Amino acid sequence: MKRAIVLVGGMGSGVKAISGGAPKALLKVAGKSVIERIIENLLVCGLREVVLVSDQPTLFEDVTVKYGDVIDVQVVKQVGSGIRDAILSARDMVSSASLLIYGDTLVPHEAYRMVINAYITYGRPVILVVPEEDVKLYGAVLIGEGNRVSDFIEKPSTDIDGAYAYGGVAVFDKELVETLEESSNVDEGIRKYVSRKALKAAIWSGWWVDIGFPWDILKANYYVLNELDGIKISSKASIASTAVVKGPLIIEDEVVVDHYTVLEGPLFIGRGSEISPYTLISKYSSLEELTYIDTYSEVFWSSIQPKVVVGSNSHIYLTVIGSEAVIEGNVVTAADLRKDLILRAVSSKSITLSKALLNIIKSSSSIGSKTRVRAGTIMRMNMSSH
């Protein structure tokens, strides 16, 4: 299998404030956009052609340039809206079996490999399914004997007993695409297909994140940063002699870490960021490029998108901040959070987050792109500022 088709259209209403209207696939997770992480997973799996389907193709030009030397990246204009239309926009690219990926889904590369191997074993199209996820958000898949898909509901209105969530990764062939073409939606197309031929399911039990809401970025931070190993500091970064650095972590080019700052990994600090004195940046946080954190501030388990300013004596806990936001001094987010209880509950190498922690994360704060938060603002759990 050589080719992957990645659906990267749409901004996603759940993260629109954070992304500023850009596609979800361009949101950053620990230094790389979602689409960059997908492409790098494809490279690990040996694929050398990728087709991006987008309603805003010009926004992905930087991606094609960055990876153009190692993988053939094409961008196809999406015609129409919805998953069916996105797939059919790339119908001419599916001359043989192709890996189909939702561009807002993050999984380890082993999940891609599992789906590809299942296709090789069965000789039939395969879809990735995930247990214990909300099928109302991700689509419901019912499985019969021999992992054969018996039903698929793209947007069920209620929970369905025994159903798995669709994991956003599949191997499609030309015949399945042709079936979608003669159908009005994905549900109808897959149901028609399974009534004629076998569609198989591959059950994935590792970590999996669909970027639908701001808190999903915090989930992704946890899983991606937990895979870091060691301390990687660019030779072009400046770390003060009195700063305390505890890995694992990544510090990129032109980062300035001033005196009496504590960095406690796992965490990521992006290119050109500046951390002022007497500041604590701690576990599961990512500061994307050109972030500025002023003195006496603390950041814990948060995603700060590019070009954000955080004022002095601010405490940013369990928060996603959109790009170019300005947080004035003495701002507190997730003010009712018990950080000590969360750290006690988190295992450093958990395969998946516990349901109790997921419920806490879903109550996290978010601050929209280009938003200014006034000095002294206190944000409780489950508050957003746009």
C-alpha positions as CSV (number, residue, x, y, z in Angstrom):
1,M,0.0,0.0,0.0
2,K,1.5,3.3,-1.1
3,R,-1.2,6.0,-0.8
4,A,-3.1,7.6,2.1
5,I,-6.0,10.0,1.7
6,V,-6.4,12.4,4.6
7,L,-9.6,14.4,5.1
8,V,-8.6,17.9,6.4
9,G,-11.6,20.0,5.4
10,G,-13.7,22.1,7.8
11,M,-12.7,24.2,10.8
12,G,-14.7,22.3,13.4
13,S,-17.2,24.2,15.4
14,G,-16.0,22.8,18.7
15,V,-12.5,24.4,18.3
16,K,-13.3,27.3,16.1
17,A,-12.5,29.9,18.8
18,I,-9.1,28.3,19.4
19,S,-8.2,27.8,15.8
20,G,-9.4,31.2,14.7
21,G,-11.3,29.5,11.9
22,A,-8.4,27.6,10.4
23,P,-8.7,23.8,9.9
24,K,-8.4,21.6,13.0
25,A,-5.6,19.7,11.3
26,L,-3.4,22.8,11.7
27,L,-3.7,23.1,15.4
28,K,-0.4,22.4,17.2
29,V,0.2,19.5,19.6
30,A,3.7,19.7,21.3
31,G,5.4,21.4,18.4
32,K,3.8,19.8,15.4
33,S,0.4,20.3,13.8
34,V,-2.0,17.4,13.7
35,I,-1.5,17.0,10.0
36,E,2.3,16.9,10.4
37,R,2.0,14.2,13.0
38,I,-0.3,12.2,10.7
39,I,2.2,12.5,7.8
40,E,5.1,11.4,10.0
41,N,3.1,8.4,11.1
42,L,2.6,7.5,7.4
43,L,6.3,7.8,6.7
44,V,7.0,5.4,9.5
45,C,4.6,2.9,8.0
46,G,6.3,3.1,4.6
47,L,3.7,5.1,2.7
48,R,5.1,7.5,0.2
49,E,2.0,9.3,-1.3
50,V,-0.5,11.4,0.6
51,V,-3.5,13.2,-0.7
52,L,-5.0,16.0,1.5
53,V,-8.6,16.8,0.8
54,S,-9.5,20.3,2.0
55,D,-12.0,23.1,1.3
56,Q,-9.1,25.5,1.9
57,P,-6.2,23.9,0.0
58,T,-3.9,27.0,0.1
59,L,-3.6,26.7,3.9
60,F,-1.7,23.4,3.4
61,E,1.0,24.8,1.1
62,D,3.5,25.0,3.9
63,V,2.9,21.3,4.7
64,T,3.6,20.3,1.1
65,V,6.8,22.3,1.1
66,K,8.0,20.9,4.4
67,Y,7.5,17.2,3.4
68,G,7.9,17.4,-0.3
69,D,11.4,15.9,-0.3
70,V,10.4,12.8,1.6
71,I,6.8,12.1,0.5
72,D,4.6,13.0,-2.5
73,V,2.0,15.4,-1.0
74,Q,-0.9,16.5,-3.2
75,V,-3.8,18.7,-2.1
76,V,-7.3,18.2,-3.6
77,K,-10.0,20.8,-3.4
78,Q,-13.0,19.4,-1.5
79,V,-16.3,19.8,-3.4
80,G,-19.4,19.8,-1.2
81,S,-19.5,19.3,2.5
82,G,-19.4,16.3,4.8
83,I,-17.4,13.1,4.9
84,R,-19.0,11.5,1.8
85,D,-18.3,14.5,-0.3
86,A,-14.7,14.7,1.0
87,I,-14.0,11.1,0.1
88,L,-15.6,11.4,-3.4
89,S,-13.5,14.5,-4.0
90,A,-10.5,12.2,-4.1
91,R,-12.3,9.3,-5.9
92,D,-9.8,9.5,-8.8
93,M,-7.0,8.8,-6.4
94,V,-8.4,5.5,-5.3
95,S,-7.4,3.1,-8.1
96,S,-6.5,0.5,-5.6
97,A,-6.7,0.1,-1.8
98,S,-5.8,3.3,0.1
99,L,-5.5,4.3,3.7
100,L,-8.2,6.8,4.6
101,I,-7.6,9.0,7.6
102,Y,-9.7,11.7,9.3
103,G,-7.4,14.7,9.6
104,D,-8.5,15.5,13.2
105,T,-7.6,12.0,14.6
106,L,-4.4,11.4,16.4
107,V,-3.2,7.8,17.1
108,P,0.3,6.2,17.3
109,H,1.6,4.9,14.0
110,E,1.0,1.3,15.3
111,A,-2.7,1.9,14.7
112,Y,-2.1,2.6,11.0
113,R,0.1,-0.5,10.8
114,M,-2.6,-2.6,12.4
115,V,-5.3,-1.6,9.9
116,I,-2.9,-2.1,7.0
117,N,-2.0,-5.6,8.3
118,A,-5.6,-6.5,8.8
119,Y,-6.3,-5.5,5.2
120,I,-3.4,-7.7,4.0
121,T,-4.8,-10.6,6.1
122,Y,-8.5,-10.3,5.2
123,G,-8.1,-9.0,1.6
124,R,-11.1,-6.8,2.4
125,P,-11.6,-3.1,3.4
126,V,-11.0,-2.5,7.1
127,I,-12.0,0.2,9.6
128,L,-10.4,1.0,12.9
129,V,-12.8,0.8,15.9
130,V,-12.2,2.0,19.4
131,P,-13.9,0.6,22.6
132,E,-15.3,2.7,25.4
133,E,-15.7,6.0,23.5
134,D,-18.9,8.1,23.0
135,V,-20.4,6.7,19.8
136,K,-22.7,9.7,19.5
137,L,-19.6,11.9,18.8
138,Y,-17.6,9.5,16.6
139,G,-20.0,7.1,14.9
140,A,-21.2,3.7,16.0
141,V,-19.9,0.4,14.5
142,L,-21.5,-3.0,15.3
143,I,-19.4,-6.0,14.8
144,G,-20.4,-9.6,14.2
145,E,-18.6,-12.9,14.1
146,G,-15.0,-12.8,12.7
147,N,-14.8,-9.0,13.2
148,R,-17.2,-8.5,10.4
149,V,-19.0,-5.1,10.4
150,S,-22.7,-5.6,10.7
151,D,-23.8,-2.0,10.9
152,F,-22.4,1.6,10.8
153,I,-24.2,4.7,12.0
154,E,-22.3,7.9,11.4
155,K,-24.2,10.1,13.8
156,P,-26.3,8.1,16.2
157,S,-28.7,10.1,18.4
158,T,-28.3,7.7,21.4
159,D,-25.9,5.2,22.8
160,I,-26.0,1.8,21.2
161,D,-25.3,-1.3,23.4
162,G,-22.3,-3.2,22.2
163,A,-21.2,-0.6,19.6
164,Y,-17.6,0.5,19.1
165,A,-16.7,4.1,18.0
166,Y,-15.3,4.5,14.5
167,G,-11.7,5.5,14.9
168,G,-11.2,7.6,11.8
169,V,-8.7,5.2,10.1
170,A,-9.7,2.8,7.4
171,V,-8.5,1.0,4.2
172,F,-10.9,1.7,1.4
173,D,-10.9,0.2,-2.1
174,K,-12.4,1.4,-5.4
175,E,-15.5,-0.7,-4.9
176,L,-16.3,0.8,-1.6
177,V,-15.9,4.4,-3.0
178,E,-18.2,3.5,-5.9
179,T,-20.8,2.3,-3.4
180,L,-20.5,5.7,-1.6
181,E,-21.0,7.4,-4.9
182,E,-24.4,5.8,-5.4
183,S,-25.5,6.6,-1.9
184,S,-26.7,9.8,-0.3
185,N,-24.5,9.6,2.9
186,V,-21.8,7.5,4.5
187,D,-24.2,5.4,6.6
188,E,-26.2,4.3,3.5
189,G,-23.0,3.6,1.5
190,I,-21.4,1.4,4.1
191,R,-24.7,-0.4,4.8
192,K,-25.0,-1.1,1.1
193,Y,-21.5,-2.4,1.0
194,V,-21.8,-4.7,4.1
195,S,-25.0,-6.2,2.7
196,R,-23.0,-7.3,-0.4
197,K,-19.4,-8.0,0.9
198,A,-17.4,-8.3,4.1
199,L,-16.1,-5.1,5.7
200,K,-13.8,-6.0,8.6
201,A,-13.0,-4.1,11.9
202,A,-9.7,-3.8,13.6
203,I,-10.1,-3.1,17.3
204,W,-7.6,-0.6,18.7
205,S,-7.0,-0.5,22.5
206,G,-4.2,2.0,22.6
207,W,-4.5,5.8,23.0
208,W,-6.6,7.7,20.5
209,V,-7.7,11.3,20.3
210,D,-10.2,13.0,18.0
211,I,-9.6,16.8,18.1
212,G,-13.2,17.9,18.4
213,F,-13.0,20.2,21.5
214,P,-10.3,22.2,23.2
215,W,-9.9,19.6,25.9
216,D,-9.0,17.0,23.3
217,I,-5.7,19.0,22.7
218,L,-4.9,18.5,26.4
219,K,-5.5,14.8,26.0
220,A,-3.2,14.7,23.0
221,N,-0.6,16.7,24.9
222,Y,-0.6,14.0,27.6
223,Y,-0.2,11.1,25.2
224,V,2.4,12.7,22.9
225,L,4.5,14.2,25.7
226,N,4.5,10.9,27.6
227,E,6.4,9.4,24.6
228,L,9.3,11.8,25.1
229,D,12.6,10.3,26.2
230,G,15.4,12.4,27.7
231,I,16.2,16.0,27.6
232,K,16.6,17.6,24.1
233,I,17.8,21.2,24.2
234,S,18.8,23.1,21.1
235,S,22.3,24.4,21.0
236,K,20.8,27.7,19.9
237,A,18.7,28.0,23.1
238,S,19.8,30.1,26.1
239,I,19.2,28.5,29.5
240,A,20.2,30.5,32.6
241,S,22.6,28.8,35.0
242,T,20.1,29.1,37.8
243,A,17.3,27.5,35.9
244,V,16.2,24.0,36.9
245,V,15.5,21.6,34.1
246,K,13.9,18.2,34.7
247,G,13.1,16.0,31.7
248,P,11.8,14.6,29.6
249,L,11.4,17.7,27.5
250,I,12.2,19.5,24.2
251,I,13.5,23.0,24.0
252,E,13.8,24.4,20.4
253,D,16.0,27.0,18.7
254,E,16.2,30.6,20.1
255,V,14.3,29.8,23.3
256,V,15.4,32.0,26.3
257,V,14.9,30.5,29.8
258,D,15.7,33.1,32.4
259,H,17.1,32.8,36.0
260,Y,15.3,30.9,38.7
261,T,12.9,29.3,36.3
262,V,11.8,25.6,36.8
263,L,10.9,23.4,33.9
264,E,9.4,20.1,34.9
265,G,8.7,17.6,32.1
266,P,7.3,16.1,30.2
267,L,6.8,19.3,28.3
268,F,7.6,21.2,25.0
269,I,8.9,24.7,24.5
270,G,8.8,26.0,20.9
271,R,11.1,28.1,18.8
272,G,11.7,31.7,19.9
273,S,9.8,31.5,23.2
274,E,10.9,33.4,26.2
275,I,10.4,32.3,29.9
276,S,10.9,35.1,32.4
277,P,12.5,34.7,35.9
278,Y,10.8,32.9,38.8
279,T,8.4,30.9,36.5
280,L,7.3,27.3,36.7
281,I,6.4,25.4,33.6
282,S,5.3,21.9,34.5
283,K,3.9,18.6,33.3
284,Y,2.1,18.0,30.0
285,S,2.4,21.6,28.9
286,S,3.3,22.7,25.4
287,L,4.4,26.3,24.6
288,E,4.3,26.7,20.9
289,E,6.7,29.0,19.0
290,L,7.1,32.7,20.0
291,T,5.3,32.3,23.4
292,Y,6.2,34.8,26.1
293,I,5.7,34.0,29.8
294,D,6.2,36.8,32.2
295,T,7.7,36.6,35.7
296,Y,6.2,34.7,38.7
297,S,3.8,32.7,36.5
298,E,2.9,29.0,36.4
299,V,1.7,26.8,33.6
300,F,0.4,23.3,34.2
301,W,-1.0,20.8,31.7
302,S,-1.9,23.5,29.1
303,S,-1.6,24.0,25.4
304,I,-0.4,27.5,24.5
305,Q,-0.7,28.0,20.7
306,P,1.8,30.2,18.8
307,K,2.5,33.9,19.6
308,V,0.7,34.1,23.0
309,V,1.7,36.5,25.8
310,V,1.0,35.5,29.4
311,G,1.4,38.4,31.9
312,S,3.2,38.3,35.2
313,N,1.9,36.4,38.3
314,S,-0.6,34.4,36.2
315,H,-1.5,30.8,36.8
316,I,-2.6,28.8,33.8
317,Y,-3.9,25.4,34.7
318,L,-5.6,22.9,32.3
319,T,-6.2,25.5,29.7
320,V,-5.9,25.8,25.9
321,I,-5.0,29.2,24.6
322,G,-5.5,30.1,21.0
323,S,-2.8,31.8,18.9
324,E,-1.9,35.5,19.4
325,A,-4.0,35.8,22.6
326,V,-2.8,38.2,25.3
327,I,-3.3,37.2,28.9
328,E,-2.7,40.2,31.2
329,G,-1.2,39.9,34.6
330,N,-2.7,38.1,37.7
331,V,-4.9,35.9,35.6
332,V,-5.9,32.5,37.1
333,T,-7.5,29.8,35.0
334,A,-9.2,26.6,36.3
335,A,-9.0,28.3,39.7
336,D,-10.8,25.5,41.5
337,L,-8.4,22.8,40.2
338,R,-6.6,20.6,42.7
339,K,-3.3,20.1,40.9
340,D,-1.9,17.8,43.6
341,L,-4.9,15.4,43.2
342,I,-4.5,15.3,39.5
343,L,-0.7,14.6,39.7
344,R,-1.4,11.8,42.3
345,A,-4.0,10.2,39.9
346,V,-1.8,10.3,36.8
347,S,0.5,7.4,36.1
348,S,3.5,8.6,34.2
349,K,3.1,6.0,31.5
350,S,-0.6,5.2,31.5
351,I,-1.8,3.7,28.2
352,T,-5.0,5.7,28.4
353,L,-6.4,8.3,30.8
354,S,-8.9,7.2,33.4
355,K,-12.5,8.2,33.1
356,A,-12.2,10.3,36.3
357,L,-9.3,12.3,34.8
358,L,-11.1,12.7,31.4
359,N,-14.1,14.2,33.2
360,I,-11.8,16.7,34.9
361,I,-10.1,17.6,31.6
362,K,-13.5,18.1,29.9
363,S,-14.1,20.9,32.5
364,S,-10.9,22.7,31.5
365,S,-10.7,26.3,30.4
366,S,-10.2,27.7,26.9
367,I,-9.2,31.1,25.6
368,G,-9.8,32.0,22.0
369,S,-7.3,33.1,19.3
370,K,-6.5,36.8,19.5
371,T,-8.4,37.2,22.7
372,R,-7.3,39.7,25.4
373,V,-8.0,38.5,29.0
374,R,-8.0,41.5,31.4
375,A,-5.7,41.6,34.4
376,G,-7.0,40.0,37.5
377,T,-9.5,37.7,35.7
378,I,-10.3,34.4,37.5
379,M,-11.7,31.7,35.4
380,R,-13.3,28.7,37.1
381,M,-13.4,25.2,35.6
382,N,-15.4,24.8,32.4
383,M,-15.1,28.5,31.4
384,S,-14.1,29.9,28.1
385,S,-13.0,33.4,27.0
386,H,-13.5,34.4,23.4
